[in-house]
Amino acid sequence: QGPINGVNKEIAILQCHGDCDPLVPLMFGALTVEKLKSMINPANVTFRTYSGMMHSSCIEEMMDVKQFIDKHLPPVD
C-alpha cells in the first residue's frame, strides 16, 4: 500500500458493479467507492452499476470502460 500524495489524489477511477452480483454484493461496491472518495479527489471517482448483471460483465460496462480509457489514457500509435 503506497502513500496517497498529490499525484495519486488526482487519479481517475472507474468502478463498475452489477446489481445482481451474488459473490460481491452491491453494498460492498458502494462502501468501496465511498472509501475511495475519502482518499482521493471524489470528483475523479465514478461508480457505475448495471441492472441485472451478476459477477460478470456486459456490453454496456465494456463500452463505459472503453470510454474511460479513451478519455484518460493517451492514444497508442
PyRosetta script that sets phi, psi and omega in degrees:
from pyrosetta import init, pose_from_sequence

init()
pose = pose_from_sequence("QGPINGVNKEIAILQCHGDCDPLVPLMFGALTVEKLKSMINPANVTFRTYSGMMHSSCIEEMMDVKQFIDKHLPPVD")
pose.set_psi(1, 114.3)
pose.set_omega(1, -179.5)
pose.set_phi(2, -87.2)
pose.set_psi(2, 164.8)
pose.set_omega(2, 179.5)
pose.set_phi(3, -72.1)
pose.set_psi(3, 148.9)
pose.set_omega(3, 173.0)
pose.set_phi(4, -89.1)
pose.set_psi(4, 115.1)
pose.set_omega(4, 179.4)
pose.set_phi(5, -124.3)
pose.set_psi(5, -171.1)
pose.set_omega(5, -176.4)
pose.set_phi(6, -55.1)
pose.set_psi(6, -41.0)
pose.set_omega(6, -179.4)
pose.set_phi(7, -69.1)
pose.set_psi(7, -47.9)
pose.set_omega(7, -178.1)
pose.set_phi(8, -65.6)
pose.set_psi(8, -31.4)
pose.set_omega(8, -176.7)
pose.set_phi(9, -65.3)
pose.set_psi(9, -17.7)
pose.set_omega(9, -178.1)
pose.set_phi(10, -104.7)
pose.set_psi(10, 9.6)
pose.set_omega(10, 180.0)
pose.set_phi(11, -68.5)
pose.set_psi(11, 143.3)
pose.set_omega(11, 177.0)
pose.set_phi(12, -89.4)
pose.set_psi(12, 136.0)
pose.set_omega(12, -179.4)
pose.set_phi(13, -129.0)
pose.set_psi(13, 132.3)
pose.set_omega(13, 171.6)
pose.set_phi(14, -115.3)
pose.set_psi(14, 120.2)
pose.set_omega(14, 176.4)
pose.set_phi(15, -116.1)
pose.set_psi(15, 127.7)
pose.set_omega(15, -177.9)
pose.set_phi(16, -118.0)
pose.set_psi(16, 146.1)
pose.set_omega(16, -178.3)
pose.set_phi(17, -155.0)
pose.set_psi(17, 137.4)
pose.set_omega(17, 173.7)
pose.set_phi(18, -82.7)
pose.set_psi(18, 142.3)
pose.set_omega(18, -178.7)
pose.set_phi(19, -79.8)
pose.set_psi(19, -3.3)
pose.set_omega(19, 178.5)
pose.set_phi(20, -118.9)
pose.set_psi(20, 21.9)
pose.set_omega(20, -177.8)
pose.set_phi(21, -67.8)
pose.set_psi(21, 115.9)
pose.set_omega(21, -179.0)
pose.set_phi(22, -82.5)
pose.set_psi(22, -15.4)
pose.set_omega(22, -178.3)
pose.set_phi(23, -92.4)
pose.set_psi(23, -41.7)
pose.set_omega(23, 178.3)
pose.set_phi(24, -124.5)
pose.set_psi(24, 96.3)
pose.set_omega(24, -177.0)
pose.set_phi(25, -56.5)
pose.set_psi(25, 147.4)
pose.set_omega(25, -179.3)
pose.set_phi(26, -53.0)
pose.set_psi(26, -35.0)
pose.set_omega(26, 179.2)
pose.set_phi(27, -55.4)
pose.set_psi(27, -38.4)
pose.set_omega(27, -179.5)
pose.set_phi(28, -72.0)
pose.set_psi(28, -33.6)
pose.set_omega(28, 173.8)
pose.set_phi(29, -63.4)
pose.set_psi(29, -42.4)
pose.set_omega(29, 179.4)
pose.set_phi(30, -65.3)
pose.set_psi(30, -39.8)
pose.set_omega(30, 177.4)
pose.set_phi(31, -65.4)
pose.set_psi(31, -40.6)
pose.set_omega(31, 179.5)
pose.set_phi(32, -62.5)
pose.set_psi(32, -44.7)
pose.set_omega(32, -178.5)
pose.set_phi(33, -65.4)
pose.set_psi(33, -35.4)
pose.set_omega(33, 177.4)
pose.set_phi(34, -67.1)
pose.set_psi(34, -38.5)
pose.set_omega(34, 176.3)
pose.set_phi(35, -63.5)
pose.set_psi(35, -44.9)
pose.set_omega(35, 178.1)
pose.set_phi(36, -58.9)
pose.set_psi(36, -43.3)
pose.set_omega(36, -179.4)
pose.set_phi(37, -64.5)
pose.set_psi(37, -26.0)
pose.set_omega(37, 178.1)
pose.set_phi(38, -80.6)
pose.set_psi(38, -16.0)
pose.set_omega(38, -176.2)
pose.set_phi(39, -99.6)
pose.set_psi(39, -29.5)
pose.set_omega(39, -178.4)
pose.set_phi(40, -130.5)
pose.set_psi(40, -179.3)
pose.set_omega(40, 178.3)
pose.set_phi(41, -60.0)
pose.set_psi(41, 112.8)
pose.set_omega(41, -175.7)
pose.set_phi(42, -61.9)
pose.set_psi(42, -23.3)
pose.set_omega(42, 178.5)
pose.set_phi(43, -67.5)
pose.set_psi(43, -17.6)
pose.set_omega(43, -178.2)
pose.set_phi(44, -96.0)
pose.set_psi(44, 3.7)
pose.set_omega(44, -178.7)
pose.set_phi(45, -106.9)
pose.set_psi(45, 122.5)
pose.set_omega(45, 178.6)
pose.set_phi(46, -116.5)
pose.set_psi(46, 129.2)
pose.set_omega(46, 178.8)
pose.set_phi(47, -118.4)
pose.set_psi(47, 118.4)
pose.set_omega(47, -179.9)
pose.set_phi(48, -115.8)
pose.set_psi(48, 136.3)
pose.set_omega(48, 174.6)
pose.set_phi(49, -116.2)
pose.set_psi(49, 152.4)
pose.set_omega(49, -176.1)
pose.set_phi(50, -126.9)
pose.set_psi(50, 121.9)
pose.set_omega(50, -177.1)
pose.set_phi(51, -65.4)
pose.set_psi(51, 128.2)
pose.set_omega(51, 176.4)
pose.set_phi(52, 80.5)
pose.set_psi(52, -5.3)
pose.set_omega(52, -177.8)
pose.set_phi(53, -80.5)
pose.set_psi(53, 132.9)
pose.set_omega(53, 177.9)
pose.set_phi(54, -91.8)
pose.set_psi(54, -148.0)
pose.set_omega(54, 178.9)
pose.set_phi(55, -83.7)
pose.set_psi(55, 70.7)
pose.set_omega(55, -173.3)
pose.set_phi(56, -158.1)
pose.set_psi(56, -154.3)
pose.set_omega(56, 174.8)
pose.set_phi(57, -136.6)
pose.set_psi(57, 170.2)
pose.set_omega(57, 178.1)
pose.set_phi(58, -142.8)
pose.set_psi(58, 166.7)
pose.set_omega(58, -177.6)
pose.set_phi(59, -61.5)
pose.set_psi(59, -38.5)
pose.set_omega(59, 179.2)
pose.set_phi(60, -61.8)
pose.set_psi(60, -42.5)
pose.set_omega(60, 178.0)
pose.set_phi(61, -63.7)
pose.set_psi(61, -44.0)
pose.set_omega(61, -179.0)
pose.set_phi(62, -64.0)
pose.set_psi(62, -34.3)
pose.set_omega(62, 176.1)
pose.set_phi(63, -68.4)
pose.set_psi(63, -38.2)
pose.set_omega(63, 176.4)
pose.set_phi(64, -65.2)
pose.set_psi(64, -39.9)
pose.set_omega(64, 177.5)
pose.set_phi(65, -63.9)
pose.set_psi(65, -44.2)
pose.set_omega(65, 179.0)
pose.set_phi(66, -60.5)
pose.set_psi(66, -45.1)
pose.set_omega(66, 179.5)
pose.set_phi(67, -62.2)
pose.set_psi(67, -40.8)
pose.set_omega(67, 178.7)
pose.set_phi(68, -63.0)
pose.set_psi(68, -46.0)
pose.set_omega(68, 179.0)
pose.set_phi(69, -63.1)
pose.set_psi(69, -46.3)
pose.set_omega(69, 179.4)
pose.set_phi(70, -59.0)
pose.set_psi(70, -36.0)
pose.set_omega(70, -177.8)
pose.set_phi(71, -76.9)
pose.set_psi(71, -37.2)
pose.set_omega(71, -168.3)
pose.set_phi(72, -107.1)
pose.set_psi(72, -14.5)
pose.set_omega(72, -179.5)
pose.set_phi(73, -113.7)
pose.set_psi(73, 146.4)
pose.set_omega(73, 178.9)
pose.set_phi(74, -68.2)
pose.set_psi(74, 151.7)
pose.set_omega(74, 179.0)
pose.set_phi(75, -65.9)
pose.set_psi(75, 151.4)
pose.set_omega(75, 178.1)
pose.set_phi(76, -99.8)
pose.set_psi(76, 131.2)
pose.set_omega(76, 178.7)
pose.set_phi(77, -80.5)
pose.dump_pdb("model.pdb")
